[in-house]
Amino acid sequence: MGLCGRMPHGLRGTMRVATLVVLAALWAPAPTLGVAAHGARGDNLGGRHAAAEPAPSPVPPSPAPHREECCWCDRDTHNAHRVTVDADGAEHELVFSDEFSTPGRDFANGNDKRWTALNKSDYTNASPVRYTPDAVTTVSDRGAMVLVNRTDNSETRVFQAYARPVNAMRIETKRITDKAYAKAVDKTFTSGMVQSWDKFCFTGGVIEVSAKFPMGLGFWPAIWLFGNLGRAIHGAANDGLWPYSFEGCDPVWEAKPMDRPGLPQRISGCNASAGAGLHPYQGRGATEIDLIEVGDSWNGANGYVMQSLQVAPSVPAHFRPTLHEAPRGYAQSPEDGVVRWKKPKGGSSKDTWYRGLTFGGNNSDVPAVLPNAHWYGANFADSITAGVSPFSDLSEVYRVFRLEWDDDDTKGYLRFFIDGSFIFKIPASSLDKYTVCSQTPDDEIQPECDHCPKRKMPSEPATIVLNTALGSWNGGPDSTNGHLPGHMFIDYVRVWQKKDRTNVGCNPPNYPTREYIDANSELYGDPALPRGYDSCAQKYPPPTPRPLKPNGGGGGKQELPRQAGKTRWIGIAILGIGVLGIAVVVTAAAGAVWRRAGPSQNGEADERSAGTSLLAQPILGTKSETSLAAARLND
């Protein structure tokens, strides 16, 4: 959701409401799991979805590692969960966990080694929220208000106790009643956002979170990953970084005009001296991966969830379907219900919106997974999404959301699961170069081309974000009336990695962030204390050699693309070949005027930034707002 990885505002909000109606019409309700005892911590509540790809296999009876070997692991994590097996059968060992077993924890800055609860007003996505540490604590969740009749439009609910209470982090959202405080923070609601930013980071592996969400319209809860080089809801830190995942040098792509709120990549792969501890000729960014974003219905009977990757650069507009148009080239198989892309035998290449994606299938108790949920992202960034609906118990039952992440740039992937069932997969090949060229009747004129360079499978050190936002979609903040306070509960967060591919820490040698953050501290607000470097040892793979010259990054032939009917001239000097000491300089140009929209809750556009660079905007959440007092660290 991130806001910073979260969904875009404005048009995206309108689209999400329309999508709810579309999804409800397309899919029959899936069976309700009902409220059940949570049982052993980490048990899957329901097994509701069948897998189109292999579901994560049961935990093997292999011996658990010594607990002392895992500094970030919660001592309360049961040995049975110290190892997990991915869909390919590969074992991963626990590298991080938090079971939230101790009641009354304080997540204010300086008080917890894993998390920081922000004390900051949110200016992304038309948010009316002030995030405060007081909105976040740990409790014993004893049950849920259960909808009595799911087949009519009633909202009658009764409390039903769990067989066993669930110890969980609770994020509370409520309206501000103190008018003076509301004016001081420029907001009308309080809620909570906790981040592992600059504390715990990881690259690749498996992350699993068990959670339930506030009931009703207006709420925007999310569980997401965000690159440590940015910071969720800190607009100045994210300008020109969210949601880039491009390391190469492509002068042709960089020369394209970009409408607001999109910004050129701040750390370019064409830069020989990026400075502040960064590598030369390595483009950097803050990619967002949404483990889950939730939109419930007014009475909780028709909720929906989304899992996604937000990525830039975006593919040319030619490949993007129009709003609410299903992506062409994808069809549901009548044999197994799986939605797949079919390579076209001829005709328009518009059939290839992110080719090669795989979606979960339809069976007796699993609704079909809707490719992209009819949202394709802001025009400068793409949202590769799967949506699942309807859910009638998002506020009643803890569900398990899982991501399997292989960051290999050739064979890597993102695989998403809910309650152990496969939802969808993004292979690295889907992020390859996309090019489109127009046809012209004049043989003497070269075709006009537009392209997007090859993007990387996300490889930046990722931080974890847990929050409930209110924004410009799903009915907006006023739709929460009658459902306040709203509560999001997180039962546990666990991360595993392969033993031979451990990559834990916020400053890996291949993707350093520490020196850059220190040199640009004014962009990031209050430092998160204690920093991860002071809490646990970092463990990274060996560094790989860096290029000594710009890497084309799949940019292809270095010619400036043009879009028919929308050409404007841009002067670009191209150094020619030196012959006998004579240099020939040729100037040629043309660029496509791209229409670009606003970011997601993730990468986020700062609402205060109209017409000016976000780098020039003041940052709320300064050192005066957040206590940095040291206190006990939860382990």
Buried (B, 14 or more C-beta within 10 A) or exposed (E): BBBBBBBBBBBBBEBBBBBBEBBBEEBEBBEBBEBBBBEEBBBBBBBBBBBBBEBBBEBEEEEBBEBEEBBBBBEBBEEBBBBBBBBEEBBBBBBBBBBBBEEEBBBBBBBBBBBBBBBBBBBBBBBBBBBBBEBBBBBEBEBBBBBEEBEEEEBEBEEEEBEEBBBBBBBBBBBBEEEEEBEEBEBBBBBBBBBBBBBBBBBBBBBBBBBBBBBBBBBBBBBBBBBBBBBBBBBBBBBBBBBBBBBBBBBBBBBBBBEBBBBBBBBBBBBEEBEBBBBBBBBBBBBBBBBBBBBBBBBBBBBBBBBBBBBBBBBBBBBBBEBEEBBBBBEBEEEEBBBBBEEBEEEEBBBBBBBBBBBBBBBEBBBBBBBBBBBBBBBBBBBBBBBBBBBBBBBBBBBBBBBBBBBEBEEBBBBBBBBBBBBBBBBBBBBBBBBBBBEEEEEEEEEBBBBBBBBBBBBBBBBBBBBBBBBBBBBBBEBBEEBBBBBBBBBBBBBBBBEEBBBBBBBBBBBBBBEBBEEBEEBBBBBBBBBBBEBBEBBBBEEEEEBEEBBBBBBBEEBBBBBEEEBEEBEBEBEEEEEEEEEEEEEEBBBBBBEBBBBBBBBBBBBBBEEEEBBEBEBBBEEEBBBEEEEEEBB
